[in-house]
């Protein structure tokens, strides 16, 4: 029901600043910065921005080979 909801934590803030934000933001995650990052990612990814956030987080945390490892685990569990 809330596919556009984006929880912004340290990882998502870093990803947004690195890849999607053109203007400087506060050095800390203030309520205004939280809202701005959410708005930027919703504008970029649309109504499924919350899902996109999950993929961005997973890829950033586990790296380039993460998708293959996840797919292998999924196939094993199925």
C-alpha positions in Angstrom: 0.0 0.0 0.0 3.0 2.3 0.5 5.2 1.5 -2.5 6.3 5.1 -2.7 7.5 5.2 1.0 11.3 5.5 1.3 13.0 5.0 4.7 16.1 7.1 4.6 19.0 5.9 6.7 22.8 6.3 6.5 23.1 4.0 3.5 20.3 5.5 1.5 21.5 9.0 2.3 25.0 8.1 1.0 23.6 6.5 -2.1 21.4 9.5 -2.8 24.2 12.0 -2.3 26.6 10.0 -4.5 24.2 9.2 -7.3 21.1 11.3 -7.4 21.5 14.7 -5.6 22.7 17.7 -7.5 22.5 20.2 -4.8 24.3 20.1 -1.4 22.4 18.8 1.6 22.9 19.1 5.3 25.8 17.0 6.6 23.4 15.4 9.1 20.1 13.7 8.4 17.8 16.4 9.4 14.0 16.2 8.9 14.4 18.5 5.9 17.2 16.4 4.4 15.2 13.3 5.0 12.2 14.8 3.1 14.4 16.1 0.3 16.1 12.8 -0.3 12.7 11.0 -0.3 11.3 13.5 -2.8 14.3 13.2 -5.1 14.1 9.4 -5.1 10.3 9.5 -5.6 10.8 11.9 -8.5 13.4 9.6 -10.0 11.7 6.2 -9.5 8.0 7.1 -9.4 5.3 5.3 -7.5 7.5 2.2 -6.9 10.3 4.3 -5.3 10.1 2.2 -2.1 11.0 -0.9 -4.0 13.8 0.9 -5.8 15.2 1.9 -2.5 15.4 -1.7 -1.4 17.4 -2.6 -4.6 19.7 0.3 -4.1 20.3 -0.6 -0.5 20.9 -4.3 -1.3 23.3 -3.5 -4.1 25.2 -0.9 -2.1 25.5 -3.1 0.9 26.4 -6.4 -0.8 28.2 -5.3 -4.0 28.2 -6.1 -7.6 27.9 -9.9 -7.2 25.0 -9.7 -4.8 22.3 -10.3 -7.4 23.8 -13.5 -8.6 24.3 -14.7 -5.0 20.7 -13.9 -4.1 19.4 -15.6 -7.2 21.4 -18.7 -6.3 20.1 -18.8 -2.8 16.5 -18.3 -4.1 16.9 -21.2 -6.5 18.3 -23.4 -3.7 15.4 -22.6 -1.4 12.7 -23.1 -4.0 
